[in-house]
Amino acid sequence: MNYYNQIEAYKEGRLNLEMQEAFELAMKNDHHLSNLVGEYHTGKKIAEGLLELDVMETINSLKDDQNVQKSSEVRQNHIAKMEDVPKKENSMLIFLFKILVGTCVLGFLVIASLKLMNNTTNQKQQKERVWATYVKPVNPNATKSGSVKSMNAFEKGKYYFALNDFNQSEKWIKSFLKNTSNVDSLSMGYFWLGASHIEQWEVEEAIQAWKKSNEKESKENLKILQSN
């Protein structure tokens, strides 16, 4: 799920309880997402300021057009002379305000970009640490079968995991879990499913899968994620 599209809904309280809990869990594992949520109101105020400025300019332009149509040529000349200086001053103020707002926006973007670069680096390092230390499921016979068609869903999940096709592995393991009620099979299935998720860096999904597994390795992997 792309939680970045849910920032506004989260800040305005429009998420249901389940989505809100998932979003807050995502923020704990994604520092960049957490930072953008914290800076949401700053960016929103800047955007609202620019919109208000454009509206003011449009209103002033319409007023000027109406005055030109209703006034005589003599009165137009008189008004033009009288308003020339204030208009120049207003134009200068608007120009300076635009520069100020633009500087603020640029500063905000620079800061956000630097944070994004730092968070990207940190996330990459976190991925490498987790992938290097988590207990990965191993089945040396997973790819030795002659025919994939003859495999059951769980065997196919292991087969594709061994081939590093983690999306297909996730698909077949989920199919296996839907059609089994055996406690031991469910525990082992969720262990493999968590591994498929973590290899795709779907941290929240991996956590939820490993929480449903009673395997010792699943509990160790949860500790590894918490320590990172």
Backbone hydrogen bonds, N-H to C=O, Kabsch-Sander energy under -0.5 kcal/mol:
donor,donor_aa,acceptor,acceptor_aa,energy
3,Y,1,M,-1.1
5,N,2,N,-0.9
6,Q,3,Y,-1.3
7,I,4,Y,-1.0
10,Y,6,Q,-2.4
11,K,7,I,-2.6
12,E,8,E,-1.9
13,G,10,Y,-1.2
14,R,9,A,-3.1
15,L,9,A,-0.6
20,Q,16,N,-2.8
21,E,17,L,-2.3
22,A,18,E,-2.1
23,F,19,M,-2.6
24,E,20,Q,-2.5
25,L,21,E,-1.9
26,A,22,A,-2.0
27,M,23,F,-2.1
28,K,24,E,-1.4
29,N,25,L,-1.0
30,D,26,A,-1.1
34,S,30,D,-2.1
35,N,31,H,-2.4
36,L,32,H,-2.3
37,V,33,L,-2.0
38,G,34,S,-1.9
39,E,35,N,-1.7
40,Y,37,V,-1.0
43,G,39,E,-2.0
44,K,40,Y,-2.3
45,K,41,H,-2.4
46,I,42,T,-1.9
47,A,43,G,-2.1
48,E,44,K,-2.4
49,G,45,K,-2.2
50,L,46,I,-2.0
51,L,47,A,-2.0
52,E,48,E,-2.4
53,L,49,G,-1.9
54,D,50,L,-2.0
55,V,51,L,-2.1
56,M,52,E,-2.3
57,E,53,L,-2.1
58,T,54,D,-2.1
59,I,55,V,-2.5
60,N,56,M,-2.4
61,S,57,E,-2.1
62,L,58,T,-2.1
63,K,59,I,-2.2
64,D,60,N,-2.0
65,D,61,S,-1.9
66,Q,62,L,-2.0
67,N,63,K,-2.1
68,V,64,D,-1.8
69,Q,65,D,-1.8
70,K,66,Q,-1.8
71,S,67,N,-1.3
76,Q,72,S,-2.8
77,N,73,E,-2.2
78,H,74,V,-2.3
79,I,75,R,-3.1
80,A,76,Q,-2.8
81,K,77,N,-2.1
82,M,78,H,-2.5
83,E,79,I,-2.9
84,D,80,A,-0.9
85,V,81,K,-0.5
87,K,83,E,-2.5
88,K,84,D,-1.9
89,E,85,V,-2.5
90,N,86,P,-3.5
91,S,87,K,-3.1
92,M,88,K,-2.3
93,L,89,E,-2.5
94,I,90,N,-2.9
95,F,91,S,-2.6
96,L,92,M,-2.8
97,F,93,L,-2.7
98,K,94,I,-2.6
99,I,95,F,-2.1
100,L,96,L,-2.5
101,V,97,F,-3.0
102,G,98,K,-3.0
103,T,99,I,-2.5
104,C,100,L,-2.3
105,V,101,V,-2.8
106,L,102,G,-2.8
107,G,103,T,-2.7
108,F,104,C,-2.6
109,L,105,V,-2.6
110,V,106,L,-2.6
111,I,107,G,-2.6
112,A,108,F,-2.7
113,S,109,L,-2.6
114,L,110,V,-2.5
115,K,111,I,-2.5
116,L,112,A,-2.5
117,M,113,S,-2.6
118,N,114,L,-2.4
119,N,115,K,-3.1
120,T,116,L,-2.8
121,T,117,M,-2.2
122,N,118,N,-2.6
123,Q,119,N,-3.0
124,K,120,T,-2.2
125,Q,121,T,-2.3
126,Q,122,N,-2.5
127,K,123,Q,-2.7
128,E,124,K,-2.3
129,R,125,Q,-2.2
130,V,126,Q,-2.7
131,W,127,K,-3.2
132,A,128,E,-1.6
133,T,129,R,-1.3
133,T,130,V,-0.5
134,Y,130,V,-2.8
136,K,134,Y,-0.9
142,A,139,N,-2.2
144,K,141,N,-1.2
151,M,148,V,-1.6
156,K,152,N,-2.2
157,G,153,A,-2.1
158,K,154,F,-2.2
159,Y,155,E,-2.5
160,Y,156,K,-2.7
161,F,157,G,-1.7
162,A,158,K,-2.3
163,L,159,Y,-1.1
164,N,161,F,-1.7
165,D,160,Y,-2.7
166,F,164,N,-1.2
169,S,165,D,-2.1
170,E,166,F,-2.5
171,K,167,N,-1.9
172,W,168,Q,-2.3
173,I,169,S,-2.3
174,K,170,E,-2.3
175,S,171,K,-1.6
176,F,172,W,-2.1
177,L,173,I,-2.5
178,K,174,K,-1.8
179,N,175,S,-0.8
179,N,176,F,-0.9
180,T,177,L,-0.9
186,L,182,N,-2.6
187,S,183,V,-2.3
188,M,184,D,-2.4
189,G,185,S,-2.7
190,Y,186,L,-2.6
191,F,187,S,-1.4
192,W,188,M,-2.0
193,L,189,G,-2.5
194,G,190,Y,-2.5
195,A,191,F,-1.5
196,S,192,W,-2.2
197,H,193,L,-2.2
198,I,194,G,-2.6
199,E,195,A,-2.0
200,Q,196,S,-0.7
200,Q,197,H,-0.9
201,W,198,I,-1.3
202,E,197,H,-2.6
203,V,201,W,-0.9
206,A,202,E,-2.3
207,I,203,V,-2.5
208,Q,204,E,-2.2
209,A,205,E,-2.1
210,W,206,A,-2.7
211,K,207,I,-2.0
212,K,208,Q,-0.7
212,K,209,A,-1.0
213,S,210,W,-1.1
219,K,215,E,-1.6
220,E,216,K,-2.0
221,N,217,E,-2.2
222,L,218,S,-1.9
223,K,219,K,-1.7
224,I,220,E,-1.9
225,L,221,N,-2.3
226,Q,222,L,-2.1
227,S,223,K,-1.9
228,N,224,I,-0.8
228,N,225,L,-0.7
